[in-house]
Amino acid sequence: MARHGAARSHPERALHRIAGTEATLAKLPEPVTLRFYFSRKPAAGYAQIVAYAGRVRDLLQEYAALSHGKIILEEIDPAPFTPAEDEAVAQGLTGAPTQEGDNVYFGLVGTNTLAGHEVIPFLDQSREEYLEYDLTSMVYKLAQPAKPKLGVLSALPLETGAGGIQAALAGNSQPYVIYQQLRDNYDVQMLDPMTIDRIPANISTLLVAHPANFGASAQYAIDQFVLRGGHAIVFADPLSESSVQQGPGQQDQGDKSSSTLGPVFTAWGVDFDVSKVVTDAELAQPVQFGGPTGQPRVIDYIAWLRMTPANFDHSDPITANLQVLNVATAGAIKAHQGATTKFLPLITSSTTAALMNSIEVRTVQNPSDLLRRFEPTGAKFTVGRAHHRTCQNRLPERSASDAAQTRTGPRRCRKTRRRGRCRRKSRTPRTSMSSSSPTATFWRTASGSRCRTSSASASPCRPPTMARW
């Protein structure tokens, strides 16, 4: 690191607040104390770190100003061999050694009035693009000690990994990374899709991941949950590669290589062809594949896509800050002809794309062979959409025994999150779909273990978490 003396922060640098930051800061229910630790003298010879510390300080001051007095900002200089340095170590900060043998402490400690404690041990400049996300996430966790409830319905073994229940009993389970990350930020309640007939009332957000072989009862419960005012995030899949090979500890419940919510999607005005995979020559991921001589060579695999900012809708907070999203064997979503649903395309392919049969993608082993069969259509395909629905269709009626368990009565007209209006024609039983529902945000990507982002984005149900998929 070059030494050029202290450098000033750059006030001309734009601070782009992520969606949800201002709302979070303006509505803090209790005070939050942020202690910014920075070793001024040991860091004085490192211009880059001094400049970055200035930008961090500016952003923290802006947070304090937007919080209307709820954020108490303190800056502490942990000089060598002082009680402040001992305090920094005790708080969990990490010191970076200098050539002179001193340590530079450059971190953040957050506390609340209920003994909540959050730490960023060292503010690494390589994460500067995620700085605002990290700060807002810290403040939110401290301001909301009780984690929000998240219901999860999935045919994937998210809790145990591929080993299933046998691996869990043996202590060898390897939960999906996304499941572990969700538990860090949410009170996760796993629901059994084989027995569920109603989503519990204490759940406000529902994650449906790969709904393979979901029965009519589970699908009905999902739809009724959205009608009652819940938010849903749905991942349907034409080819779930993690489900193709079933683990030894999992029960055989039929083919789970694909998934859809057929009747629910129809009622929501959604067309999703579960037999088609989006392939894209422009976004294809390079993979290694053995050549004729046995030597591996790099080939573009058109069924694995690397989405970049050109493929995201930057006007929507869900995708506004995404930089890279890796997606494997994705399907395409479109609005049903004549549907009253309002669709907002969030993630789209390039125009060098086509739909290919999922069986063909699954069975053709050589990426070069798949590329030879590829014929681009010149059209863009939507891989992820936000969905605002005015309900005018019906799900198939349930059996008499199921219907007997459903409460009937007048429906209340609800508005969508984006000022959508509901048109109620008449009083109808709870089993019908004749009034508007709140927003249902649903995405179509590959299985959660393959879908990853390199940037943070805000969630429609809890900013700014649920960002790294």
Wavefront OBJ file of the C-alpha trace (Angstrom):
o trace
v 0.000 0.000 0.000
v 1.493 3.312 -1.073
v 2.356 5.927 1.543
v 1.507 9.487 0.564
v 0.401 10.949 3.861
v -3.162 11.512 4.890
v -5.705 11.834 2.127
v -8.991 13.656 2.358
v -12.291 11.915 1.818
v -14.049 12.622 -1.444
v -17.199 14.643 -0.797
v -18.004 14.592 -4.492
v -18.429 10.823 -4.342
v -22.142 10.039 -4.734
v -23.782 8.051 -1.962
v -26.395 5.814 -3.543
v -28.783 4.704 -0.810
v -30.169 1.243 -1.353
v -33.907 0.795 -1.341
v -35.195 0.528 2.192
v -32.342 2.418 3.896
v -34.174 5.716 4.374
v -37.362 3.937 5.478
v -35.402 1.841 7.966
v -33.615 4.853 9.433
v -36.735 7.016 9.623
v -38.735 4.431 11.582
v -36.281 3.095 14.133
v -38.327 1.989 17.157
v -35.473 2.434 19.638
v -32.047 4.118 19.831
v -29.074 2.401 18.209
v -25.503 3.269 19.143
v -22.809 2.942 16.457
v -19.178 3.130 17.610
v -16.788 3.789 14.758
v -13.236 2.714 15.619
v -10.389 4.139 13.531
v -6.683 4.316 14.480
v -5.790 7.728 13.104
v -2.045 7.885 13.835
v -1.042 4.309 12.796
v -3.101 4.692 9.603
v -1.808 8.154 8.708
v 0.778 6.826 6.271
v -1.729 4.822 4.258
v -3.581 7.183 1.942
v -6.112 4.687 0.634
v -7.322 3.535 4.020
v -7.503 7.135 5.311
v -9.578 8.141 2.295
v -11.891 5.156 2.721
v -12.277 5.934 6.432
v -13.415 9.415 5.423
v -16.097 7.969 3.153
v -17.265 5.611 5.882
v -17.426 8.518 8.339
v -19.458 10.599 5.875
v -21.941 7.782 5.367
v -22.304 7.145 9.102
v -22.969 10.842 9.686
v -25.611 10.736 6.981
v -27.238 7.732 8.674
v -27.327 9.619 11.973
v -28.931 12.642 10.300
v -31.622 10.531 8.608
v -32.504 8.703 11.836
v -33.988 11.775 13.578
v -31.806 11.280 16.616
v -32.308 7.515 16.952
v -28.731 6.698 15.846
v -26.071 7.757 18.336
v -22.741 7.948 16.520
v -19.451 7.817 18.402
v -15.949 7.799 16.919
v -13.162 6.227 18.945
v -9.436 6.413 18.203
v -7.880 3.239 19.689
v -4.319 4.483 19.951
v -1.660 1.859 20.746
v -1.376 0.763 24.392
v -4.471 2.632 25.538
v -7.734 1.487 27.170
v -9.468 2.308 23.858
v -7.317 -0.312 22.099
v -8.184 -2.873 24.780
v -11.848 -2.001 24.308
v -11.621 -2.466 20.528
v -10.134 -5.939 20.991
v -12.760 -6.845 23.600
v -15.530 -5.743 21.217
v -14.283 -8.168 18.557
v -12.446 -5.834 16.194
v -9.481 -7.079 14.166
v -6.303 -5.028 13.924
v -4.264 -4.825 10.714
v -0.513 -4.734 11.479
v 1.637 -1.957 10.027
v 5.327 -1.990 9.115
v 6.067 -0.163 12.367
v 4.497 -2.936 14.420
v 1.333 -1.063 15.402
v -2.192 -2.214 14.634
v -4.750 -0.254 12.638
v -8.273 -0.772 13.977
v -10.953 0.154 11.455
v -14.303 -1.351 12.381
v -17.806 -0.729 13.637
v -19.677 -1.899 16.735
v -23.428 -1.503 17.059
v -25.511 -1.904 20.224
v -29.104 -1.319 21.297
v -30.896 -0.936 24.630
v -31.635 -4.680 24.858
v -28.020 -5.912 24.918
v -28.003 -6.458 21.172
v -24.502 -6.490 19.726
v -23.377 -6.443 16.082
v -19.785 -6.092 14.842
v -17.983 -5.435 11.572
v -14.454 -6.482 12.675
v -12.669 -4.628 9.875
v -14.091 -2.397 7.171
v -12.341 -3.943 4.200
v -12.186 -1.574 1.244
v -12.783 -4.474 -1.154
v -16.368 -4.523 0.180
v -16.960 -0.818 -0.358
v -19.715 -1.471 -2.887
v -21.555 -3.400 -0.153
v -20.883 -0.860 2.605
v -24.349 0.611 2.685
v -25.919 -2.817 2.694
v -23.724 -3.877 5.614
v -24.550 -0.740 7.611
v -28.283 -0.908 6.971
v -28.341 -4.593 7.779
v -26.573 -3.918 11.098
v -28.960 -1.118 12.034
v -32.008 -3.158 11.085
v -30.935 -6.148 13.163
v -30.358 -3.931 16.179
v -33.636 -2.056 15.719
v -35.685 -5.213 15.214
v -34.467 -7.722 17.830
v -37.292 -10.142 17.039
v -36.628 -11.821 13.709
v -39.535 -11.762 11.250
v -41.279 -15.064 10.597
v -40.563 -16.716 7.253
v -42.468 -19.793 6.136
v -40.716 -22.167 3.736
v -42.360 -24.765 1.500
v -39.920 -26.808 -0.566
v -39.358 -30.189 -2.164
v -35.618 -29.620 -1.699
v -33.864 -30.933 1.431
v -32.863 -27.432 2.525
v -32.389 -28.370 6.187
v -30.311 -31.522 5.709
v -28.730 -31.356 2.265
v -28.564 -34.264 -0.168
v -28.091 -36.828 2.628
v -31.634 -36.351 3.845
v -32.902 -37.397 7.245
v -30.410 -40.254 7.570
v -27.501 -37.812 7.324
v -29.169 -35.561 9.890
v -29.625 -38.450 12.330
v -25.973 -39.403 11.879
v -24.862 -35.822 12.467
v -23.550 -35.472 8.901
v -26.143 -33.158 7.427
v -24.986 -30.292 5.226
v -27.826 -27.764 4.960
v -28.096 -25.590 1.880
v -26.114 -22.361 2.246
v -29.210 -20.299 1.456
v -31.063 -22.024 4.306
v -28.303 -21.141 6.746
v -28.308 -17.531 5.562
v -32.062 -17.297 5.927
v -31.832 -18.524 9.507
v -29.339 -15.761 10.278
v -31.947 -13.120 9.467
v -35.339 -14.793 9.874
v -37.258 -17.015 12.218
v -37.585 -19.784 9.648
v -40.509 -22.179 9.918
v -40.303 -25.186 7.604
v -43.720 -26.347 6.416
v -44.526 -29.823 5.118
v -45.955 -29.575 1.582
v -47.385 -33.094 1.885
v -49.654 -32.232 4.824
v -50.133 -28.454 4.765
v -53.653 -27.168 4.119
v -53.303 -23.646 5.503
v -50.337 -21.320 5.991
v -50.085 -20.331 9.695
v -51.415 -16.873 10.490
v -48.146 -15.721 12.094
v -46.310 -15.977 8.753
v -46.314 -12.815 6.643
v -43.837 -13.940 3.991
v -43.767 -17.330 2.290
v -40.850 -18.792 0.344
v -41.838 -21.555 -2.067
v -38.689 -23.210 -3.408
v -39.069 -25.860 -6.121
v -42.718 -26.927 -5.565
v -42.291 -30.374 -7.148
v -45.311 -32.677 -6.803
v -47.180 -30.283 -4.526
v -50.712 -31.546 -4.065
v -53.943 -29.608 -4.464
v -54.107 -28.866 -0.732
v -50.671 -27.228 -0.635
v -51.338 -25.217 -3.787
v -54.668 -24.052 -2.434
v -53.004 -23.005 0.838
v -50.438 -20.921 -1.079
v -53.114 -19.123 -3.067
v -55.267 -18.434 -0.021
v -52.230 -17.104 1.839
v -51.659 -14.521 -0.902
v -55.348 -13.636 -0.966
v -55.277 -13.026 2.785
v -52.533 -10.419 2.365
v -49.328 -12.447 2.480
v -46.281 -11.983 0.270
v -44.962 -14.963 -1.668
v -41.601 -15.594 -3.319
v -41.881 -18.582 -5.637
v -39.051 -20.457 -7.377
v -40.379 -22.851 -10.023
v -37.989 -24.926 -12.099
v -38.073 -26.784 -15.430
v -34.898 -28.674 -14.506
v -33.647 -28.738 -10.929
v -30.182 -30.199 -11.267
v -29.830 -30.723 -7.517
v -32.968 -32.898 -7.586
v -31.982 -35.086 -10.525
v -29.922 -37.352 -8.288
v -31.847 -38.157 -5.144
v -29.852 -38.583 -1.962
v -29.860 -41.942 -0.150
v -31.724 -40.603 2.854
v -34.629 -39.101 0.939
v -37.978 -40.744 0.429
v -39.018 -41.456 -3.135
v -41.903 -39.127 -3.887
v -41.770 -39.315 -7.662
v -39.833 -37.309 -10.217
v -38.753 -33.995 -8.705
v -36.603 -32.765 -11.570
v -39.159 -30.062 -12.449
v -41.712 -28.023 -10.568
v -44.614 -25.656 -11.119
v -47.770 -24.383 -9.445
v -49.960 -25.099 -12.447
v -53.487 -24.217 -11.246
v -52.204 -21.398 -9.048
v -50.135 -19.917 -11.881
v -53.187 -20.146 -14.155
v -55.322 -18.333 -11.593
v -52.593 -15.716 -11.226
v -52.462 -15.146 -14.982
v -49.020 -16.720 -15.343
v -47.800 -18.862 -18.228
v -44.856 -21.102 -17.338
v -43.888 -23.997 -19.609
v -42.224 -26.484 -17.304
v -40.806 -28.405 -20.275
v -38.676 -25.528 -21.617
v -35.289 -24.166 -20.508
v -33.930 -20.736 -21.443
v -30.634 -21.036 -23.325
v -28.534 -18.017 -24.226
v -25.320 -17.896 -26.256
v -24.430 -14.370 -25.121
v -24.800 -15.116 -21.394
v -23.447 -18.681 -21.516
v -21.126 -19.737 -18.707
v -17.716 -21.117 -19.753
v -17.194 -24.664 -18.441
v -14.450 -27.241 -18.770
v -15.275 -30.362 -20.755
v -13.076 -33.235 -21.888
v -12.068 -33.095 -25.534
v -11.451 -35.996 -27.978
v -7.907 -36.433 -26.669
v -9.014 -36.375 -23.051
v -7.609 -32.908 -22.429
v -10.186 -30.539 -20.873
v -11.203 -27.548 -22.941
v -13.324 -24.523 -22.158
v -16.761 -24.459 -23.819
v -19.705 -22.093 -23.445
v -22.619 -23.906 -21.803
v -25.757 -22.159 -23.018
v -27.998 -23.578 -20.250
v -25.968 -21.909 -17.481
v -26.297 -18.143 -17.628
v -24.285 -15.321 -16.114
v -26.626 -12.378 -15.729
v -25.098 -8.884 -15.575
v -26.584 -5.380 -14.998
v -27.888 -5.258 -18.574
v -30.254 -8.116 -17.667
v -31.736 -6.502 -14.530
v -34.496 -3.949 -14.033
v -32.711 -1.135 -12.183
v -35.947 0.748 -11.495
v -37.146 -1.902 -9.050
v -35.563 -2.180 -5.582
v -35.510 -5.967 -5.805
v -32.919 -5.966 -8.587
v -31.647 -2.377 -8.551
v -28.272 -3.202 -7.000
v -27.573 -6.605 -8.505
v -24.323 -6.891 -10.396
v -23.990 -10.591 -11.210
v -26.454 -13.472 -10.930
v -25.515 -17.007 -11.965
v -28.520 -19.045 -13.065
v -28.627 -22.688 -14.163
v -31.336 -24.225 -16.396
v -33.871 -21.443 -15.918
v -37.393 -21.367 -17.293
v -39.348 -18.492 -18.814
v -42.358 -16.646 -17.384
v -44.888 -14.578 -19.261
v -48.343 -13.167 -18.677
v -51.277 -15.257 -19.820
v -53.152 -13.722 -22.735
v -56.024 -11.627 -21.417
v -54.857 -11.780 -17.805
v -55.390 -8.713 -15.632
v -52.125 -9.388 -13.837
v -49.544 -6.605 -13.906
v -46.087 -8.022 -14.583
v -42.786 -6.264 -14.022
v -39.896 -8.080 -15.716
v -36.981 -8.101 -13.280
v -34.493 -10.456 -14.942
v -34.363 -11.111 -18.677
v -32.161 -12.956 -21.124
v -30.373 -11.335 -24.049
v -31.851 -11.421 -27.531
v -29.433 -14.224 -28.463
v -31.639 -16.717 -26.660
v -34.014 -19.601 -27.276
v -36.181 -22.106 -25.413
v -34.972 -25.705 -25.541
v -36.631 -28.872 -24.319
v -35.613 -29.635 -20.735
v -35.195 -33.342 -21.512
v -32.797 -32.450 -24.301
v -30.781 -30.202 -21.972
v -30.722 -32.947 -19.351
v -29.619 -35.770 -21.661
v -27.138 -34.012 -23.953
v -23.854 -34.315 -22.074
v -21.546 -32.402 -24.394
v -22.033 -28.604 -24.267
v -20.790 -28.386 -27.868
v -23.577 -30.685 -29.037
v -26.138 -28.515 -27.290
v -24.648 -25.399 -28.862
v -24.902 -26.948 -32.337
v -28.638 -27.474 -31.838
v -29.119 -23.918 -30.589
v -31.154 -21.550 -32.807
v -31.564 -18.037 -31.333
v -34.990 -16.464 -31.721
v -34.034 -12.797 -31.374
v -36.471 -12.442 -28.461
v -35.807 -11.805 -24.790
v -37.177 -14.247 -22.235
v -38.150 -13.245 -18.719
v -36.551 -15.333 -15.991
v -37.826 -13.351 -12.982
v -40.868 -11.133 -12.580
v -42.620 -9.126 -9.911
v -46.312 -9.772 -9.968
v -49.267 -7.590 -8.989
v -52.559 -9.376 -9.395
v -56.232 -8.453 -9.657
v -57.957 -11.779 -9.055
v -60.718 -12.607 -11.490
v -60.112 -16.322 -12.014
v -60.800 -19.347 -9.830
v -58.782 -22.258 -8.633
v -60.466 -25.624 -9.105
v -62.926 -26.193 -6.278
v -61.650 -28.413 -3.500
v -63.333 -31.576 -2.363
v -66.346 -31.374 -0.072
v -64.269 -32.425 2.939
v -61.671 -29.737 2.232
v -64.292 -27.083 1.544
v -65.991 -27.851 4.865
v -62.836 -26.725 6.645
v -62.765 -23.372 4.829
v -64.375 -20.382 6.476
v -66.822 -18.530 4.245
v -67.916 -14.946 4.399
v -67.535 -11.553 2.745
v -64.143 -10.701 1.329
v -62.423 -7.436 2.052
v -61.008 -5.488 -0.812
v -57.239 -5.037 -0.378
v -54.901 -2.770 -2.276
v -51.649 -3.983 -3.706
v -48.312 -2.666 -2.486
v -48.109 -0.323 -5.477
v -51.491 1.345 -5.237
v -53.265 -1.232 -7.327
v -57.027 -1.168 -7.019
v -59.309 -4.031 -6.268
v -62.633 -4.496 -7.933
v -65.056 -6.477 -5.807
v -68.157 -7.534 -7.706
v -70.006 -9.338 -4.949
v -69.731 -11.112 -1.648
v -68.183 -14.490 -2.275
v -67.075 -17.481 -0.223
v -63.459 -17.633 0.901
v -62.796 -20.402 -1.597
v -63.225 -18.091 -4.590
v -60.846 -15.560 -6.094
v -62.868 -12.484 -6.957
v -61.090 -9.656 -5.191
v -57.599 -8.332 -5.508
v -54.640 -9.719 -3.647
v -51.550 -7.939 -2.386
v -48.304 -8.211 -4.227
v -46.974 -11.683 -4.877
v -43.355 -11.451 -5.901
v -42.196 -14.615 -7.535
v -39.008 -15.566 -9.312
v -38.027 -18.350 -11.620
v -34.412 -19.443 -11.339
v -32.543 -22.634 -10.892
v -32.406 -24.308 -7.498
v -31.312 -22.031 -4.672
v -27.907 -23.640 -4.332
v -26.903 -22.512 -7.814
v -28.411 -19.037 -7.805
v -25.935 -16.574 -6.344
v -25.474 -12.809 -6.405
v -22.316 -10.824 -6.085
v -24.135 -7.767 -4.785
v -26.731 -7.037 -2.174
v -30.291 -6.092 -2.971
v -33.288 -5.273 -0.878
v -36.067 -7.712 -0.195
v -39.715 -6.743 -0.781
v -40.576 -8.252 2.621
v -37.675 -7.136 4.790
v -35.037 -4.660 3.657
v -32.224 -5.173 3.126
v -31.855 -8.900 3.818
v -32.457 -11.918 1.541
v -29.857 -10.607 -0.806
v -27.321 -13.317 -1.541
v -28.869 -16.237 -3.371
l 1 2 3 4 5 6 7 8 9 10 11 12 13 14 15 16 17 18 19 20 21 22 23 24 25 26 27 28 29 30 31 32 33 34 35 36 37 38 39 40 41 42 43 44 45 46 47 48 49 50 51 52 53 54 55 56 57 58 59 60 61 62 63 64 65 66 67 68 69 70 71 72 73 74 75 76 77 78 79 80 81 82 83 84 85 86 87 88 89 90 91 92 93 94 95 96 97 98 99 100 101 102 103 104 105 106 107 108 109 110 111 112 113 114 115 116 117 118 119 120 121 122 123 124 125 126 127 128 129 130 131 132 133 134 135 136 137 138 139 140 141 142 143 144 145 146 147 148 149 150 151 152 153 154 155 156 157 158 159 160 161 162 163 164 165 166 167 168 169 170 171 172 173 174 175 176 177 178 179 180 181 182 183 184 185 186 187 188 189 190 191 192 193 194 195 196 197 198 199 200 201 202 203 204 205 206 207 208 209 210 211 212 213 214 215 216 217 218 219 220 221 222 223 224 225 226 227 228 229 230 231 232 233 234 235 236 237 238 239 240 241 242 243 244 245 246 247 248 249 250 251 252 253 254 255 256 257 258 259 260 261 262 263 264 265 266 267 268 269 270 271 272 273 274 275 276 277 278 279 280 281 282 283 284 285 286 287 288 289 290 291 292 293 294 295 296 297 298 299 300 301 302 303 304 305 306 307 308 309 310 311 312 313 314 315 316 317 318 319 320 321 322 323 324 325 326 327 328 329 330 331 332 333 334 335 336 337 338 339 340 341 342 343 344 345 346 347 348 349 350 351 352 353 354 355 356 357 358 359 360 361 362 363 364 365 366 367 368 369 370 371 372 373 374 375 376 377 378 379 380 381 382 383 384 385 386 387 388 389 390 391 392 393 394 395 396 397 398 399 400 401 402 403 404 405 406 407 408 409 410 411 412 413 414 415 416 417 418 419 420 421 422 423 424 425 426 427 428 429 430 431 432 433 434 435 436 437 438 439 440 441 442 443 444 445 446 447 448 449 450 451 452 453 454 455 456 457 458 459 460 461 462 463 464 465 466 467 468 469
